[in-house]
Amino acid sequence: MAHSYISIYVHCVFSTKYRQKLITPELQTRLWQYIGALARENKMKALAVGGVEDHVHLKLSLPPTLSISKAIQLIKGNSSRWVSKTFSEYRHFKWQEGYGAFSFSLSGIKRTIGYIRNQRQHHSKSIFQTEYISFLQKHDIDYDERYLWG
């Protein structure tokens, strides 16, 4: 073939360091927009960005030249630096080291976008730890709970 055509959709989840509830509603709006801009600058498409006080969900479409780990590194590193420099009350803001990245099919896009946009409602019924473990189980990922929460 003369060209490469790739369709990679990933649902990414990562938490604030120690799962501190730092992402206030006021910060959320600006942070979600900033993360979307970071994605665009790095040739990704952020189809949805959302979350609650202690974690974020991203629905990303990745270009063929960018690995998942590099995409997450770019988003986490640049966004935590931006929060720390832009908001004096968050000068020690950091993301937790790890992350989850889960593939999904094109047919699941609308459902996943709805899920990400309704995080506040979802987390009125379920805590982050339960949600994250359900993602791991749904995607048949082996894990040791001793090492999940850092």
C-alpha positions as CSV (number, residue, x, y, z in Angstrom):
1,M,0.0,0.0,0.0
2,A,1.1,3.5,-0.7
3,H,-0.2,5.0,2.6
4,S,-0.9,3.9,6.1
5,Y,-4.4,4.2,7.5
6,I,-4.9,3.7,11.2
7,S,-7.9,4.0,13.5
8,I,-6.9,3.9,17.2
9,Y,-9.3,4.9,19.9
10,V,-8.3,4.8,23.5
11,H,-10.1,5.6,26.8
12,C,-7.5,6.9,29.2
13,V,-8.0,7.3,32.9
14,F,-5.5,8.9,35.4
15,S,-5.7,10.4,38.9
16,T,-4.3,13.3,40.8
17,K,-1.4,12.3,43.0
18,Y,-2.7,10.5,46.1
19,R,-6.1,10.9,44.5
20,Q,-6.4,14.3,46.2
21,K,-9.6,16.1,45.3
22,L,-7.9,19.1,43.7
23,I,-9.8,19.5,40.4
24,T,-12.5,21.9,41.5
25,P,-15.4,22.6,39.1
26,E,-13.8,26.0,38.3
27,L,-10.5,24.3,37.5
28,Q,-12.2,21.5,35.6
29,T,-13.5,23.7,32.8
30,R,-10.1,25.3,32.1
31,L,-8.2,22.0,32.6
32,W,-10.4,20.0,30.3
33,Q,-10.0,22.7,27.6
34,Y,-6.3,22.8,28.1
35,I,-6.0,19.0,27.8
36,G,-8.0,19.2,24.5
37,A,-5.7,21.8,23.2
38,L,-2.6,19.7,24.1
39,A,-4.1,16.8,22.2
40,R,-4.7,18.9,19.1
41,E,-1.1,20.3,19.3
42,N,0.2,16.8,19.3
43,K,-1.9,15.5,16.4
44,M,-4.4,13.6,18.7
45,K,-8.1,14.1,18.7
46,A,-9.7,14.5,22.1
47,L,-13.2,13.3,21.5
48,A,-14.1,13.8,25.1
49,V,-12.4,15.0,28.3
50,G,-14.1,14.8,31.7
51,G,-13.8,13.7,35.2
52,V,-14.3,14.7,38.8
53,E,-12.2,16.1,41.6
54,D,-9.6,13.4,41.7
55,H,-9.3,11.9,38.2
56,V,-9.8,12.5,34.5
57,H,-11.1,10.4,31.6
58,L,-10.0,11.1,28.0
59,K,-11.3,9.6,24.8
60,L,-8.5,9.9,22.4
61,S,-7.9,9.1,18.7
62,L,-4.2,8.7,18.3
63,P,-2.1,9.3,15.1
64,P,0.0,6.4,13.8
65,T,3.2,8.1,14.9
66,L,2.4,8.4,18.6
67,S,2.4,5.6,21.2
68,I,-0.1,5.5,24.0
69,S,2.6,6.0,26.6
70,K,4.0,9.1,24.8
71,A,0.5,10.5,24.4
72,I,-0.2,10.2,28.1
73,Q,3.3,11.6,29.0
74,L,2.6,14.7,26.9
75,I,-0.8,15.3,28.3
76,K,0.0,14.6,32.0
77,G,3.4,16.4,32.0
78,N,2.2,19.5,30.2
79,S,-1.1,19.8,32.0
80,S,0.4,19.4,35.5
81,R,3.0,22.0,34.6
82,W,0.3,24.4,33.3
83,V,-1.9,24.0,36.4
84,S,1.1,24.6,38.7
85,K,2.2,27.7,36.9
86,T,-1.2,29.2,36.1
87,F,-2.8,28.8,39.5
88,S,-0.8,29.7,42.6
89,E,-3.1,27.7,44.9
90,Y,-2.2,24.6,42.8
91,R,1.6,25.1,42.6
92,H,2.2,21.5,43.8
93,F,-0.4,19.9,41.5
94,K,0.7,16.6,40.1
95,W,-0.8,13.5,38.5
96,Q,-0.3,10.1,39.9
97,E,2.4,8.1,38.1
98,G,0.3,5.4,36.5
99,Y,-2.7,5.4,34.1
100,G,-5.1,3.2,32.5
101,A,-5.6,3.0,28.7
102,F,-8.3,0.9,27.3
103,S,-9.1,0.3,23.6
104,F,-12.6,0.4,22.3
105,S,-14.3,0.0,18.9
106,L,-15.7,2.6,16.7
107,S,-19.2,1.4,17.6
108,G,-18.6,2.3,21.2
109,I,-17.7,6.0,20.7
110,K,-21.0,7.6,21.5
111,R,-21.5,5.4,24.6
112,T,-18.0,6.2,25.9
113,I,-18.3,9.9,25.2
114,G,-21.6,9.9,27.2
115,Y,-19.9,8.1,30.0
116,I,-17.1,10.6,30.2
117,R,-19.4,13.6,30.0
118,N,-21.5,12.2,32.9
119,Q,-18.8,11.6,35.4
120,R,-20.3,13.7,38.2
121,Q,-23.5,11.7,38.0
122,H,-21.7,8.4,37.7
123,H,-19.5,9.1,40.7
124,S,-22.5,10.0,42.9
125,K,-23.1,6.2,42.8
126,S,-19.6,4.7,42.5
127,I,-16.1,5.5,43.7
128,F,-13.0,5.8,41.6
129,Q,-11.5,2.6,42.8
130,T,-14.5,0.5,42.0
131,E,-14.8,2.1,38.6
132,Y,-11.1,1.5,37.7
133,I,-11.2,-2.1,38.8
134,S,-14.2,-2.7,36.6
135,F,-12.3,-1.3,33.6
136,L,-9.4,-3.6,34.4
137,Q,-11.7,-6.6,34.7
138,K,-13.8,-5.7,31.6
139,H,-10.6,-5.6,29.5
140,D,-9.3,-8.8,31.1
141,I,-6.2,-7.1,32.5
142,D,-4.3,-8.9,35.3
143,Y,-3.6,-6.7,38.3
144,D,-2.4,-6.9,41.9
145,E,-4.5,-4.6,44.0
146,R,-1.5,-3.9,46.3
147,Y,0.0,-1.9,43.4
148,L,-3.0,-0.1,42.1
149,W,-3.3,2.9,44.3
150,G,0.3,4.0,44.9
